[in-house]
Amino acid sequence: MKQEDIRRQLIRAIDVSGKSIFALARESGVGYASLHALVNDGADVTLSTLSKLANVLDLELIKRRNR
């Protein structure tokens, strides 16, 4: 899966959660500026940030089998 696809899915999950960027930053420990840049400016997301957000958004990170 391409990084852009992961970013789009993460943004969709944030929208569905109904949580503000501020609330997600507070709950996840990810900086507000980083989250804002991710959602609004297309900034890249690190695995650490992705893991923190997945935890707060009740998402599961899984490795896909090789195709």
Secondary structure as the mmCIF struct_conf table of DSSP 4:
data_model
#
loop_
_struct_conf.conf_type_id
_struct_conf.id
_struct_conf.beg_label_comp_id
_struct_conf.beg_label_asym_id
_struct_conf.beg_label_seq_id
_struct_conf.end_label_comp_id
_struct_conf.end_label_asym_id
_struct_conf.end_label_seq_id
HELX_RH_AL_P HELX_RH_AL_P1 GLN A 3 SER A 17
TURN_TY1_P TURN_TY1_P1 GLY A 18 GLY A 18
HELX_RH_AL_P HELX_RH_AL_P2 ILE A 21 SER A 28
HELX_RH_AL_P HELX_RH_AL_P3 TYR A 32 ASP A 41
HELX_RH_AL_P HELX_RH_AL_P4 LEU A 47 VAL A 56
TURN_TY1_P TURN_TY1_P2 LEU A 57 ASP A 58
HELX_LH_PP_P HELX_LH_PP_P1 LYS A 63 ASN A 66
#
